[in-house]
Amino acid sequence: MKRTRLSVCRRKARFVSEADALVVAQTGRVPLRAYRCDRCLHFHLTSRTKGKCVSGTPAGL
């Protein structure tokens, strides 16, 4: 797994819980998912889905 760059972490919104992040994600125009940052240990949002299972579809399909 790739480590989050510190510059990316610093400019993203931080959420204490995944649930808090997902509430904000639902208000966006594009599909967003929450992930725990390995730098700050909070949650951030991303639109990247490469290699991830999204909406019940297995990764890579």
Predicted model as a PDB file, atoms N, CA, C, CB and O in Angstrom, pLDDT in the B-factor column:
MODEL        1                                                                  
ATOM      1  N   MET A   1       0.845  -1.177   0.000  1.00 60.00           N  
ATOM      2  CA  MET A   1       0.000   0.000   0.000  1.00 60.00           C  
ATOM      3  C   MET A   1       0.892   1.243   0.000  1.00 60.00           C  
ATOM      4  CB  MET A   1      -0.962  -0.004   1.224  1.00 60.00           C  
ATOM      5  O   MET A   1       1.901   1.303   0.703  1.00 60.00           O  
ATOM      6  N   LYS A   2       0.500   2.224  -0.798  1.00 71.00           N  
ATOM      7  CA  LYS A   2       1.245   3.466  -0.888  1.00 71.00           C  
ATOM      8  C   LYS A   2       0.957   4.365   0.311  1.00 71.00           C  
ATOM      9  CB  LYS A   2       0.908   4.192  -2.187  1.00 71.00           C  
ATOM     10  O   LYS A   2      -0.178   4.428   0.783  1.00 71.00           O  
ATOM     11  N   ARG A   3       1.950   5.038   0.788  1.00 78.00           N  
ATOM     12  CA  ARG A   3       1.791   5.955   1.909  1.00 78.00           C  
ATOM     13  C   ARG A   3       1.291   7.307   1.408  1.00 78.00           C  
ATOM     14  CB  ARG A   3       3.123   6.117   2.675  1.00 78.00           C  
ATOM     15  O   ARG A   3       1.718   7.780   0.355  1.00 78.00           O  
ATOM     16  N   THR A   4       0.387   7.929   2.165  1.00 80.00           N  
ATOM     17  CA  THR A   4      -0.156   9.242   1.812  1.00 80.00           C  
ATOM     18  C   THR A   4       0.950  10.284   1.916  1.00 80.00           C  
ATOM     19  CB  THR A   4      -1.356   9.619   2.732  1.00 80.00           C  
ATOM     20  O   THR A   4       1.664  10.335   2.917  1.00 80.00           O  
ATOM     21  N   ARG A   5       1.095  11.112   0.893  1.00 86.00           N  
ATOM     22  CA  ARG A   5       2.085  12.195   0.951  1.00 86.00           C  
ATOM     23  C   ARG A   5       1.643  13.222   1.972  1.00 86.00           C  
ATOM     24  CB  ARG A   5       2.277  12.859  -0.441  1.00 86.00           C  
ATOM     25  O   ARG A   5       0.455  13.530   2.069  1.00 86.00           O  
ATOM     26  N   LEU A   6       2.583  13.756   2.732  1.00 90.00           N  
ATOM     27  CA  LEU A   6       2.286  14.735   3.762  1.00 90.00           C  
ATOM     28  C   LEU A   6       1.620  15.981   3.173  1.00 90.00           C  
ATOM     29  CB  LEU A   6       3.562  15.119   4.502  1.00 90.00           C  
ATOM     30  O   LEU A   6       0.728  16.555   3.798  1.00 90.00           O  
ATOM     31  N   SER A   7       2.040  16.405   1.982  1.00 90.00           N  
ATOM     32  CA  SER A   7       1.440  17.585   1.352  1.00 90.00           C  
ATOM     33  C   SER A   7      -0.026  17.350   1.015  1.00 90.00           C  
ATOM     34  CB  SER A   7       2.209  17.962   0.086  1.00 90.00           C  
ATOM     35  O   SER A   7      -0.835  18.276   1.086  1.00 90.00           O  
ATOM     36  N   VAL A   8      -0.374  16.125   0.650  1.00 90.00           N  
ATOM     37  CA  VAL A   8      -1.771  15.779   0.349  1.00 90.00           C  
ATOM     38  C   VAL A   8      -2.581  15.803   1.636  1.00 90.00           C  
ATOM     39  CB  VAL A   8      -1.872  14.379  -0.334  1.00 90.00           C  
ATOM     40  O   VAL A   8      -3.669  16.378   1.681  1.00 90.00           O  
ATOM     41  N   CYS A   9      -2.053  15.184   2.672  1.00 93.00           N  
ATOM     42  CA  CYS A   9      -2.736  15.133   3.967  1.00 93.00           C  
ATOM     43  C   CYS A   9      -3.036  16.543   4.483  1.00 93.00           C  
ATOM     44  CB  CYS A   9      -1.883  14.361   4.993  1.00 93.00           C  
ATOM     45  O   CYS A   9      -4.139  16.812   4.959  1.00 93.00           O  
ATOM     46  N   ARG A  10      -2.067  17.423   4.389  1.00 94.00           N  
ATOM     47  CA  ARG A  10      -2.216  18.778   4.948  1.00 94.00           C  
ATOM     48  C   ARG A  10      -3.307  19.593   4.267  1.00 94.00           C  
ATOM     49  CB  ARG A  10      -0.907  19.521   4.843  1.00 94.00           C  
ATOM     50  O   ARG A  10      -3.931  20.443   4.902  1.00 94.00           O  
ATOM     51  N   ARG A  11      -3.545  19.343   2.975  1.00 95.00           N  
ATOM     52  CA  ARG A  11      -4.533  20.180   2.290  1.00 95.00           C  
ATOM     53  C   ARG A  11      -5.943  19.586   2.271  1.00 95.00           C  
ATOM     54  CB  ARG A  11      -4.084  20.424   0.882  1.00 95.00           C  
ATOM     55  O   ARG A  11      -6.884  20.244   1.827  1.00 95.00           O  
ATOM     56  N   LYS A  12      -6.094  18.359   2.743  1.00 95.00           N  
ATOM     57  CA  LYS A  12      -7.416  17.729   2.763  1.00 95.00           C  
ATOM     58  C   LYS A  12      -8.125  17.967   4.090  1.00 95.00           C  
ATOM     59  CB  LYS A  12      -7.293  16.229   2.500  1.00 95.00           C  
ATOM     60  O   LYS A  12      -7.491  18.143   5.130  1.00 95.00           O  
ATOM     61  N   ALA A  13      -9.448  17.968   4.030  1.00 95.00           N  
ATOM     62  CA  ALA A  13     -10.255  18.063   5.254  1.00 95.00           C  
ATOM     63  C   ALA A  13     -10.044  16.801   6.070  1.00 95.00           C  
ATOM     64  CB  ALA A  13     -11.773  18.265   4.927  1.00 95.00           C  
ATOM     65  O   ALA A  13      -9.895  15.710   5.518  1.00 95.00           O  
ATOM     66  N   ARG A  14     -10.031  16.956   7.397  1.00 96.00           N  
ATOM     67  CA  ARG A  14      -9.849  15.818   8.299  1.00 96.00           C  
ATOM     68  C   ARG A  14     -11.136  15.559   9.057  1.00 96.00           C  
ATOM     69  CB  ARG A  14      -8.684  16.070   9.284  1.00 96.00           C  
ATOM     70  O   ARG A  14     -11.813  16.487   9.500  1.00 96.00           O  
ATOM     71  N   PHE A  15     -11.461  14.293   9.196  1.00 97.00           N  
ATOM     72  CA  PHE A  15     -12.662  13.877   9.927  1.00 97.00           C  
ATOM     73  C   PHE A  15     -12.252  12.907  11.024  1.00 97.00           C  
ATOM     74  CB  PHE A  15     -13.712  13.223   8.972  1.00 97.00           C  
ATOM     75  O   PHE A  15     -11.397  12.048  10.813  1.00 97.00           O  
ATOM     76  N   VAL A  16     -12.857  13.045  12.184  1.00 97.00           N  
ATOM     77  CA  VAL A  16     -12.524  12.199  13.329  1.00 97.00           C  
ATOM     78  C   VAL A  16     -12.979  10.761  13.096  1.00 97.00           C  
ATOM     79  CB  VAL A  16     -13.163  12.755  14.608  1.00 97.00           C  
ATOM     80  O   VAL A  16     -12.295   9.821  13.500  1.00 97.00           O  
ATOM     81  N   SER A  17     -14.125  10.585  12.449  1.00 97.00           N  
ATOM     82  CA  SER A  17     -14.639   9.236  12.222  1.00 97.00           C  
ATOM     83  C   SER A  17     -14.986   9.044  10.746  1.00 97.00           C  
ATOM     84  CB  SER A  17     -15.878   8.969  13.106  1.00 97.00           C  
ATOM     85  O   SER A  17     -15.195  10.002  10.003  1.00 97.00           O  
ATOM     86  N   GLU A  18     -15.040   7.786  10.355  1.00 97.00           N  
ATOM     87  CA  GLU A  18     -15.435   7.454   8.991  1.00 97.00           C  
ATOM     88  C   GLU A  18     -16.876   7.891   8.745  1.00 97.00           C  
ATOM     89  CB  GLU A  18     -15.275   5.941   8.729  1.00 97.00           C  
ATOM     90  O   GLU A  18     -17.210   8.353   7.654  1.00 97.00           O  
ATOM     91  N   ALA A  19     -17.719   7.747   9.750  1.00 97.00           N  
ATOM     92  CA  ALA A  19     -19.122   8.144   9.615  1.00 97.00           C  
ATOM     93  C   ALA A  19     -19.241   9.642   9.319  1.00 97.00           C  
ATOM     94  CB  ALA A  19     -19.905   7.792  10.895  1.00 97.00           C  
ATOM     95  O   ALA A  19     -20.039  10.042   8.471  1.00 97.00           O  
ATOM     96  N   ASP A  20     -18.462  10.463  10.005  1.00 97.00           N  
ATOM     97  CA  ASP A  20     -18.475  11.909   9.751  1.00 97.00           C  
ATOM     98  C   ASP A  20     -18.054  12.212   8.313  1.00 97.00           C  
ATOM     99  CB  ASP A  20     -17.545  12.639  10.741  1.00 97.00           C  
ATOM    100  O   ASP A  20     -18.649  13.060   7.647  1.00 97.00           O  
ATOM    101  N   ALA A  21     -17.032  11.517   7.850  1.00 97.00           N  
ATOM    102  CA  ALA A  21     -16.549  11.730   6.483  1.00 97.00           C  
ATOM    103  C   ALA A  21     -17.603  11.327   5.460  1.00 97.00           C  
ATOM    104  CB  ALA A  21     -15.256  10.942   6.243  1.00 97.00           C  
ATOM    105  O   ALA A  21     -17.789  12.011   4.454  1.00 97.00           O  
ATOM    106  N   LEU A  22     -18.291  10.220   5.715  1.00 96.00           N  
ATOM    107  CA  LEU A  22     -19.289   9.735   4.761  1.00 96.00           C  
ATOM    108  C   LEU A  22     -20.510  10.649   4.688  1.00 96.00           C  
ATOM    109  CB  LEU A  22     -19.725   8.330   5.134  1.00 96.00           C  
ATOM    110  O   LEU A  22     -21.145  10.741   3.638  1.00 96.00           O  
ATOM    111  N   VAL A  23     -20.846  11.322   5.781  1.00 96.00           N  
ATOM    112  CA  VAL A  23     -21.957  12.290   5.757  1.00 96.00           C  
ATOM    113  C   VAL A  23     -21.620  13.407   4.772  1.00 96.00           C  
ATOM    114  CB  VAL A  23     -22.232  12.877   7.189  1.00 96.00           C  
ATOM    115  O   VAL A  23     -22.464  13.813   3.974  1.00 96.00           O  
ATOM    116  N   VAL A  24     -20.398  13.896   4.831  1.00 95.00           N  
ATOM    117  CA  VAL A  24     -19.971  14.957   3.913  1.00 95.00           C  
ATOM    118  C   VAL A  24     -19.863  14.414   2.491  1.00 95.00           C  
ATOM    119  CB  VAL A  24     -18.616  15.557   4.363  1.00 95.00           C  
ATOM    120  O   VAL A  24     -20.193  15.120   1.539  1.00 95.00           O  
ATOM    121  N   ALA A  25     -19.413  13.188   2.333  1.00 95.00           N  
ATOM    122  CA  ALA A  25     -19.258  12.583   1.002  1.00 95.00           C  
ATOM    123  C   ALA A  25     -20.587  12.520   0.261  1.00 95.00           C  
ATOM    124  CB  ALA A  25     -18.665  11.175   1.122  1.00 95.00           C  
ATOM    125  O   ALA A  25     -20.619  12.662  -0.962  1.00 95.00           O  
ATOM    126  N   GLN A  26     -21.671  12.311   0.977  1.00 95.00           N  
ATOM    127  CA  GLN A  26     -22.985  12.206   0.342  1.00 95.00           C  
ATOM    128  C   GLN A  26     -23.454  13.525  -0.251  1.00 95.00           C  
ATOM    129  CB  GLN A  26     -24.001  11.714   1.341  1.00 95.00           C  
ATOM    130  O   GLN A  26     -24.347  13.530  -1.099  1.00 95.00           O  
ATOM    131  N   THR A  27     -22.879  14.636   0.171  1.00 93.00           N  
ATOM    132  CA  THR A  27     -23.289  15.944  -0.346  1.00 93.00           C  
ATOM    133  C   THR A  27     -22.528  16.334  -1.612  1.00 93.00           C  
ATOM    134  CB  THR A  27     -23.086  17.008   0.719  1.00 93.00           C  
ATOM    135  O   THR A  27     -22.848  17.344  -2.238  1.00 93.00           O  
ATOM    136  N   GLY A  28     -21.525  15.543  -1.993  1.00 86.00           N  
ATOM    137  CA  GLY A  28     -20.701  15.865  -3.158  1.00 86.00           C  
ATOM    138  C   GLY A  28     -21.366  15.512  -4.467  1.00 86.00           C  
ATOM    139  O   GLY A  28     -22.345  14.767  -4.507  1.00 86.00           O  
ATOM    140  N   ARG A  29     -20.819  16.059  -5.539  1.00 91.00           N  
ATOM    141  CA  ARG A  29     -21.335  15.796  -6.893  1.00 91.00           C  
ATOM    142  C   ARG A  29     -20.772  14.511  -7.491  1.00 91.00           C  
ATOM    143  CB  ARG A  29     -21.011  16.966  -7.810  1.00 91.00           C  
ATOM    144  O   ARG A  29     -21.382  13.911  -8.375  1.00 91.00           O  
ATOM    145  N   VAL A  30     -19.613  14.097  -7.006  1.00 92.00           N  
ATOM    146  CA  VAL A  30     -18.985  12.863  -7.499  1.00 92.00           C  
ATOM    147  C   VAL A  30     -18.949  11.846  -6.366  1.00 92.00           C  
ATOM    148  CB  VAL A  30     -17.542  13.137  -8.045  1.00 92.00           C  
ATOM    149  O   VAL A  30     -18.947  12.226  -5.195  1.00 92.00           O  
ATOM    150  N   PRO A  31     -18.921  10.562  -6.699  1.00 93.00           N  
ATOM    151  CA  PRO A  31     -18.845   9.553  -5.641  1.00 93.00           C  
ATOM    152  C   PRO A  31     -17.525   9.674  -4.874  1.00 93.00           C  
ATOM    153  CB  PRO A  31     -18.989   8.136  -6.237  1.00 93.00           C  
ATOM    154  O   PRO A  31     -16.452   9.722  -5.475  1.00 93.00           O  
ATOM    155  N   LEU A  32     -17.613   9.722  -3.572  1.00 94.00           N  
ATOM    156  CA  LEU A  32     -16.433   9.824  -2.723  1.00 94.00           C  
ATOM    157  C   LEU A  32     -16.425   8.681  -1.726  1.00 94.00           C  
ATOM    158  CB  LEU A  32     -16.392  11.183  -1.993  1.00 94.00           C  
ATOM    159  O   LEU A  32     -17.482   8.184  -1.337  1.00 94.00           O  
ATOM    160  N   ARG A  33     -15.238   8.263  -1.312  1.00 94.00           N  
ATOM    161  CA  ARG A  33     -15.116   7.263  -0.267  1.00 94.00           C  
ATOM    162  C   ARG A  33     -14.159   7.782   0.793  1.00 94.00           C  
ATOM    163  CB  ARG A  33     -14.629   5.908  -0.841  1.00 94.00           C  
ATOM    164  O   ARG A  33     -13.289   8.607   0.514  1.00 94.00           O  
ATOM    165  N   ALA A  34     -14.329   7.295   1.994  1.00 95.00           N  
ATOM    166  CA  ALA A  34     -13.486   7.703   3.110  1.00 95.00           C  
ATOM    167  C   ALA A  34     -12.347   6.700   3.275  1.00 95.00           C  
ATOM    168  CB  ALA A  34     -14.315   7.817   4.418  1.00 95.00           C  
ATOM    169  O   ALA A  34     -12.498   5.510   3.002  1.00 95.00           O  
ATOM    170  N   TYR A  35     -11.205   7.211   3.730  1.00 94.00           N  
ATOM    171  CA  TYR A  35     -10.082   6.329   4.054  1.00 94.00           C  
ATOM    172  C   TYR A  35      -9.325   6.902   5.238  1.00 94.00           C  
ATOM    173  CB  TYR A  35      -9.135   6.150   2.832  1.00 94.00           C  
ATOM    174  O   TYR A  35      -9.295   8.116   5.440  1.00 94.00           O  
ATOM    175  N   ARG A  36      -8.712   6.016   6.023  1.00 95.00           N  
ATOM    176  CA  ARG A  36      -7.916   6.466   7.163  1.00 95.00           C  
ATOM    177  C   ARG A  36      -6.521   6.819   6.663  1.00 95.00           C  
ATOM    178  CB  ARG A  36      -7.853   5.372   8.284  1.00 95.00           C  
ATOM    179  O   ARG A  36      -5.863   6.022   5.995  1.00 95.00           O  
ATOM    180  N   CYS A  37      -6.091   8.013   6.995  1.00 95.00           N  
ATOM    181  CA  CYS A  37      -4.780   8.510   6.592  1.00 95.00           C  
ATOM    182  C   CYS A  37      -3.699   7.910   7.491  1.00 95.00           C  
ATOM    183  CB  CYS A  37      -4.740  10.058   6.649  1.00 95.00           C  
ATOM    184  O   CYS A  37      -3.833   7.896   8.714  1.00 95.00           O  
ATOM    185  N   ASP A  38      -2.633   7.420   6.872  1.00 93.00           N  
ATOM    186  CA  ASP A  38      -1.534   6.848   7.648  1.00 93.00           C  
ATOM    187  C   ASP A  38      -0.593   7.916   8.196  1.00 93.00           C  
ATOM    188  CB  ASP A  38      -0.754   5.872   6.795  1.00 93.00           C  
ATOM    189  O   ASP A  38       0.350   7.596   8.920  1.00 93.00           O  
ATOM    190  N   ARG A  39      -0.837   9.170   7.861  1.00 93.00           N  
ATOM    191  CA  ARG A  39      -0.024  10.275   8.389  1.00 93.00           C  
ATOM    192  C   ARG A  39      -0.650  10.872   9.646  1.00 93.00           C  
ATOM    193  CB  ARG A  39       0.150  11.368   7.323  1.00 93.00           C  
ATOM    194  O   ARG A  39       0.003  10.965  10.685  1.00 93.00           O  
ATOM    195  N   CYS A  40      -1.926  11.277   9.548  1.00 95.00           N  
ATOM    196  CA  CYS A  40      -2.575  11.983  10.671  1.00 95.00           C  
ATOM    197  C   CYS A  40      -3.528  11.082  11.460  1.00 95.00           C  
ATOM    198  CB  CYS A  40      -3.342  13.197  10.150  1.00 95.00           C  
ATOM    199  O   CYS A  40      -3.997  11.460  12.533  1.00 95.00           O  
ATOM    200  N   LEU A  41      -3.813   9.893  10.928  1.00 95.00           N  
ATOM    201  CA  LEU A  41      -4.712   8.907  11.539  1.00 95.00           C  
ATOM    202  C   LEU A  41      -6.174   9.354  11.605  1.00 95.00           C  
ATOM    203  CB  LEU A  41      -4.235   8.591  12.925  1.00 95.00           C  
ATOM    204  O   LEU A  41      -6.984   8.728  12.289  1.00 95.00           O  
ATOM    205  N   HIS A  42      -6.510  10.426  10.901  1.00 96.00           N  
ATOM    206  CA  HIS A  42      -7.895  10.838  10.752  1.00 96.00           C  
ATOM    207  C   HIS A  42      -8.398  10.283   9.422  1.00 96.00           C  
ATOM    208  CB  HIS A  42      -8.043  12.402  10.818  1.00 96.00           C  
ATOM    209  O   HIS A  42      -7.670   9.577   8.726  1.00 96.00           O  
ATOM    210  N   PHE A  43      -9.640  10.603   9.073  1.00 97.00           N  
ATOM    211  CA  PHE A  43     -10.206  10.162   7.801  1.00 97.00           C  
ATOM    212  C   PHE A  43     -10.218  11.312   6.813  1.00 97.00           C  
ATOM    213  CB  PHE A  43     -11.628   9.607   7.995  1.00 97.00           C  
ATOM    214  O   PHE A  43     -10.473  12.456   7.188  1.00 97.00           O  
ATOM    215  N   HIS A  44      -9.943  11.011   5.548  1.00 96.00           N  
ATOM    216  CA  HIS A  44     -10.037  11.950   4.434  1.00 96.00           C  
ATOM    217  C   HIS A  44     -11.014  11.360   3.422  1.00 96.00           C  
ATOM    218  CB  HIS A  44      -8.626  12.223   3.782  1.00 96.00           C  
ATOM    219  O   HIS A  44     -11.421  10.203   3.534  1.00 96.00           O  
ATOM    220  N   LEU A  45     -11.383  12.169   2.434  1.00 96.00           N  
ATOM    221  CA  LEU A  45     -12.234  11.706   1.333  1.00 96.00           C  
ATOM    222  C   LEU A  45     -11.426  11.669   0.045  1.00 96.00           C  
ATOM    223  CB  LEU A  45     -13.478  12.620   1.166  1.00 96.00           C  
ATOM    224  O   LEU A  45     -10.537  12.492  -0.169  1.00 96.00           O  
ATOM    225  N   THR A  46     -11.746  10.705  -0.806  1.00 94.00           N  
ATOM    226  CA  THR A  46     -11.107  10.611  -2.108  1.00 94.00           C  
ATOM    227  C   THR A  46     -12.120  10.145  -3.135  1.00 94.00           C  
ATOM    228  CB  THR A  46      -9.900   9.657  -2.062  1.00 94.00           C  
ATOM    229  O   THR A  46     -13.084   9.452  -2.810  1.00 94.00           O  
ATOM    230  N   SER A  47     -11.888  10.535  -4.383  1.00 92.00           N  
ATOM    231  CA  SER A  47     -12.732  10.057  -5.478  1.00 92.00           C  
ATOM    232  C   SER A  47     -12.051   8.891  -6.199  1.00 92.00           C  
ATOM    233  CB  SER A  47     -13.036  11.204  -6.473  1.00 92.00           C  
ATOM    234  O   SER A  47     -12.647   8.275  -7.082  1.00 92.00           O  
ATOM    235  N   ARG A  48     -10.819   8.593  -5.829  1.00 87.00           N  
ATOM    236  CA  ARG A  48     -10.079   7.509  -6.484  1.00 87.00           C  
ATOM    237  C   ARG A  48     -10.671   6.155  -6.113  1.00 87.00           C  
ATOM    238  CB  ARG A  48      -8.588   7.559  -6.099  1.00 87.00           C  
ATOM    239  O   ARG A  48     -10.973   5.890  -4.950  1.00 87.00           O  
ATOM    240  N   THR A  49     -10.830   5.313  -7.116  1.00 76.00           N  
ATOM    241  CA  THR A  49     -11.400   3.988  -6.889  1.00 76.00           C  
ATOM    242  C   THR A  49     -10.525   2.880  -7.475  1.00 76.00           C  
ATOM    243  CB  THR A  49     -12.794   3.914  -7.488  1.00 76.00           C  
ATOM    244  O   THR A  49     -10.894   1.707  -7.402  1.00 76.00           O  
ATOM    245  N   LYS A  50      -9.389   3.224  -8.046  1.00 71.00           N  
ATOM    246  CA  LYS A  50      -8.528   2.227  -8.685  1.00 71.00           C  
ATOM    247  C   LYS A  50      -8.176   1.113  -7.698  1.00 71.00           C  
ATOM    248  CB  LYS A  50      -7.240   2.890  -9.227  1.00 71.00           C  
ATOM    249  O   LYS A  50      -7.609   1.362  -6.634  1.00 71.00           O  
ATOM    250  N   GLY A  51      -8.525  -0.119  -8.072  1.00 62.00           N  
ATOM    251  CA  GLY A  51      -8.217  -1.269  -7.250  1.00 62.00           C  
ATOM    252  C   GLY A  51      -9.118  -1.445  -6.041  1.00 62.00           C  
ATOM    253  O   GLY A  51      -8.856  -2.299  -5.194  1.00 62.00           O  
ATOM    254  N   LYS A  52     -10.168  -0.656  -5.946  1.00 63.00           N  
ATOM    255  CA  LYS A  52     -11.081  -0.738  -4.806  1.00 63.00           C  
ATOM    256  C   LYS A  52     -12.405  -1.342  -5.242  1.00 63.00           C  
ATOM    257  CB  LYS A  52     -11.305   0.654  -4.182  1.00 63.00           C  
ATOM    258  O   LYS A  52     -12.807  -1.219  -6.399  1.00 63.00           O  
ATOM    259  N   CYS A  53     -13.075  -1.991  -4.310  1.00 59.00           N  
ATOM    260  CA  CYS A  53     -14.398  -2.538  -4.565  1.00 59.00           C  
ATOM    261  C   CYS A  53     -15.415  -1.413  -4.359  1.00 59.00           C  
ATOM    262  CB  CYS A  53     -14.700  -3.768  -3.631  1.00 59.00           C  
ATOM    263  O   CYS A  53     -15.510  -0.849  -3.269  1.00 59.00           O  
ATOM    264  N   VAL A  54     -16.173  -1.092  -5.406  1.00 55.00           N  
ATOM    265  CA  VAL A  54     -17.121   0.014  -5.340  1.00 55.00           C  
ATOM    266  C   VAL A  54     -18.519  -0.488  -5.680  1.00 55.00           C  
ATOM    267  CB  VAL A  54     -16.704   1.154  -6.296  1.00 55.00           C  
ATOM    268  O   VAL A  54     -18.694  -1.174  -6.687  1.00 55.00           O  
ATOM    269  N   SER A  55     -19.491  -0.169  -4.884  1.00 55.00           N  
ATOM    270  CA  SER A  55     -20.899  -0.522  -5.113  1.00 55.00           C  
ATOM    271  C   SER A  55     -21.111  -2.009  -5.362  1.00 55.00           C  
ATOM    272  CB  SER A  55     -21.438   0.258  -6.286  1.00 55.00           C  
ATOM    273  O   SER A  55     -21.906  -2.394  -6.219  1.00 55.00           O  
ATOM    274  N   GLY A  56     -20.404  -2.834  -4.618  1.00 49.00           N  
ATOM    275  CA  GLY A  56     -20.598  -4.270  -4.720  1.00 49.00           C  
ATOM    276  C   GLY A  56     -19.942  -4.915  -5.917  1.00 49.00           C  
ATOM    277  O   GLY A  56     -20.108  -6.117  -6.122  1.00 49.00           O  
ATOM    278  N   THR A  57     -19.207  -4.170  -6.713  1.00 45.00           N  
ATOM    279  CA  THR A  57     -18.525  -4.717  -7.874  1.00 45.00           C  
ATOM    280  C   THR A  57     -17.113  -5.125  -7.469  1.00 45.00           C  
ATOM    281  CB  THR A  57     -18.497  -3.690  -9.040  1.00 45.00           C  
ATOM    282  O   THR A  57     -16.392  -4.308  -6.896  1.00 45.00           O  
ATOM    283  N   PRO A  58     -16.694  -6.346  -7.741  1.00 46.00           N  
ATOM    284  CA  PRO A  58     -15.349  -6.765  -7.384  1.00 46.00           C  
ATOM    285  C   PRO A  58     -14.290  -5.905  -8.067  1.00 46.00           C  
ATOM    286  CB  PRO A  58     -15.146  -8.222  -7.745  1.00 46.00           C  
ATOM    287  O   PRO A  58     -14.476  -5.488  -9.210  1.00 46.00           O  
ATOM    288  N   ALA A  59     -13.198  -5.641  -7.390  1.00 47.00           N  
ATOM    289  CA  ALA A  59     -12.116  -4.826  -7.949  1.00 47.00           C  
ATOM    290  C   ALA A  59     -11.590  -5.471  -9.223  1.00 47.00           C  
ATOM    291  CB  ALA A  59     -10.970  -4.647  -6.920  1.00 47.00           C  
ATOM    292  O   ALA A  59     -11.452  -6.691  -9.313  1.00 47.00           O  
ATOM    293  N   GLY A  60     -11.300  -4.627 -10.201  1.00 46.00           N  
ATOM    294  CA  GLY A  60     -10.738  -5.119 -11.450  1.00 46.00           C  
ATOM    295  C   GLY A  60     -11.769  -5.484 -12.504  1.00 46.00           C  
ATOM    296  O   GLY A  60     -11.397  -5.865 -13.614  1.00 46.00           O  
ATOM    297  N   LEU A  61     -13.051  -5.380 -12.189  1.00 45.00           N  
ATOM    298  CA  LEU A  61     -14.069  -5.697 -13.202  1.00 45.00           C  
ATOM    299  C   LEU A  61     -14.696  -4.446 -13.742  1.00 45.00           C  
ATOM    300  CB  LEU A  61     -15.147  -6.604 -12.627  1.00 45.00           C  
ATOM    301  O   LEU A  61     -15.573  -4.517 -14.603  1.00 45.00           O  
TER     302      LEU A  61                                                      
ENDMDL                                                                          
END                                                                             
